[in-house]
Amino acid sequence: MSWQSIETLGSIAMIEHIIRKFRELIDTDSSIPPELRGALHATLDEHLLEAKKRVLLKVH
């Protein structure tokens, strides 16, 4: 595996870790209403996909 592939996978793993931490915060913060949680998770999904695309586009 090339160093670029390893670096790309590492970047994606880091992004996923950060998003996972935000999800944990959203799910455990009692001040966030349940109806807002769904919207926040959907927004995180969009950001996760866009971030992955940006990382992959840098490589190619």
Backbone hydrogen bonds in HBPLUS format (Angstrom, degrees):
<---DONOR---> <-ACCEPTOR-->    atom                        ^
c    i                          cat <-CA-CA->   ^        H-A-AA   ^      H-
h    n   atom  resd res      DA  || num        DHA   H-A  angle D-A-AA Bond
n    s   type  num  typ     dist DA aas  dist angle  dist       angle   num
A0006-ILE N   A0002-SER O   3.08 MM   4  6.42 161.1  2.12 151.3 156.3     1
A0007-GLU N   A0003-TRP O   2.87 MM   4  6.01 158.2  1.92 144.9 151.3     2
A0008-THR N   A0004-GLN O   2.87 MM   4  6.01 155.0  1.93 144.0 151.0     3
A0009-LEU N   A0005-SER O   2.89 MM   4  6.11 166.9  1.91 152.4 155.6     4
A0010-GLY N   A0006-ILE O   2.92 MM   4  6.09 153.2  2.00 144.7 152.6     5
A0011-SER N   A0007-GLU O   2.91 MM   4  6.15 152.9  1.99 145.5 152.6     6
A0012-ILE N   A0008-THR O   2.96 MM   4  6.24 161.3  2.00 153.8 158.6     7
A0013-ALA N   A0009-LEU O   2.92 MM   4  6.08 156.8  1.97 144.9 151.8     8
A0014-MET N   A0010-GLY O   2.96 MM   4  6.17 152.5  2.04 144.3 151.5     9
A0015-ILE N   A0011-SER O   2.98 MM   4  6.24 158.9  2.03 148.8 154.3    10
A0016-GLU N   A0012-ILE O   2.90 MM   4  6.13 165.6  1.92 153.2 157.0    11
A0017-HIS N   A0013-ALA O   2.92 MM   4  6.10 150.0  2.01 142.9 151.3    12
A0018-ILE N   A0014-MET O   3.01 MM   4  6.28 160.4  2.05 150.7 155.0    13
A0019-ILE N   A0015-ILE O   2.97 MM   4  6.25 165.6  1.99 155.8 159.6    14
A0020-ARG N   A0016-GLU O   2.86 MM   4  6.00 155.9  1.92 145.2 152.3    15
A0021-LYS N   A0017-HIS O   3.00 MM   4  6.29 150.0  2.09 146.7 154.1    16
A0022-PHE N   A0018-ILE O   3.05 MM   4  6.42 154.8  2.11 148.4 155.2    17
A0023-ARG N   A0019-ILE O   2.90 MM   4  6.22 154.4  1.96 149.6 157.1    18
A0024-GLU N   A0020-ARG O   2.96 MM   4  6.25 154.9  2.03 146.3 152.7    19
A0025-LEU N   A0021-LYS O   2.98 MM   4  6.24 157.2  2.03 147.3 153.4    20
A0026-ILE N   A0022-PHE O   2.88 MM   4  6.16 160.5  1.92 152.6 157.7    21
A0027-ASP N   A0023-ARG O   2.87 MM   4  6.10 162.1  1.91 152.6 157.4    22
A0028-THR N   A0024-GLU O   2.96 MM   4  6.03 137.9  2.14 144.9 155.1    23
A0029-ASP N   A0025-LEU O   3.03 MM   4  5.87 130.2  2.29 146.9 155.4    24
A0032-ILE N   A0029-ASP O   3.17 MM   3  5.88 169.5  2.18 120.5 123.6    25
A0036-LEU N   A0033-PRO O   2.99 MM   3  5.38 135.0  2.19 110.4 122.7    26
A0037-ARG N   A0033-PRO O   3.13 MM   4  6.46 143.8  2.26 149.6 160.5    27
A0040-LEU N   A0036-LEU O   2.91 MM   4  6.19 156.3  1.96 154.4 161.7    28
A0041-HIS N   A0037-ARG O   2.85 MM   4  6.10 158.0  1.90 153.7 159.5    29
A0042-ALA N   A0038-GLY O   2.96 MM   4  6.19 155.3  2.03 145.7 152.7    30
A0043-THR N   A0039-ALA O   2.97 MM   4  6.21 153.6  2.05 144.6 151.7    31
A0044-LEU N   A0040-LEU O   2.92 MM   4  6.20 154.9  1.98 146.1 153.2    32
A0045-ASP N   A0041-HIS O   2.90 MM   4  6.18 150.7  1.98 146.7 154.7    33
A0046-GLU N   A0042-ALA O   3.10 MM   4  6.42 157.2  2.15 147.0 151.9    34
A0047-HIS N   A0043-THR O   2.98 MM   4  6.29 162.7  2.01 152.0 156.7    35
A0048-LEU N   A0044-LEU O   2.80 MM   4  5.96 155.2  1.87 150.3 157.3    36
A0049-LEU N   A0045-ASP O   3.03 MM   4  6.28 164.2  2.06 151.1 154.4    37
A0050-GLU N   A0046-GLU O   3.01 MM   4  6.22 164.6  2.03 151.9 156.3    38
A0051-ALA N   A0047-HIS O   2.87 MM   4  5.97 158.0  1.92 147.6 153.8    39
A0052-LYS N   A0048-LEU O   2.99 MM   4  6.18 160.5  2.03 149.9 155.0    40
A0053-LYS N   A0049-LEU O   2.98 MM   4  6.21 157.3  2.03 147.3 153.7    41
A0054-ARG N   A0050-GLU O   2.97 MM   4  6.24 157.6  2.02 148.4 154.0    42
A0055-VAL N   A0051-ALA O   3.03 MM   4  6.30 158.9  2.08 149.7 155.0    43
A0056-LEU N   A0052-LYS O   2.92 MM   4  6.15 165.6  1.94 153.6 157.6    44
A0057-LEU N   A0053-LYS O   2.82 MM   4  5.97 150.9  1.91 149.4 157.7    45
A0058-LYS N   A0054-ARG O   3.15 MM   4  6.32 142.4  2.30 141.0 149.4    46
A0060-HIS N   A0056-LEU O   3.32 MM   4  6.63 152.1  2.40 145.4 152.2    47
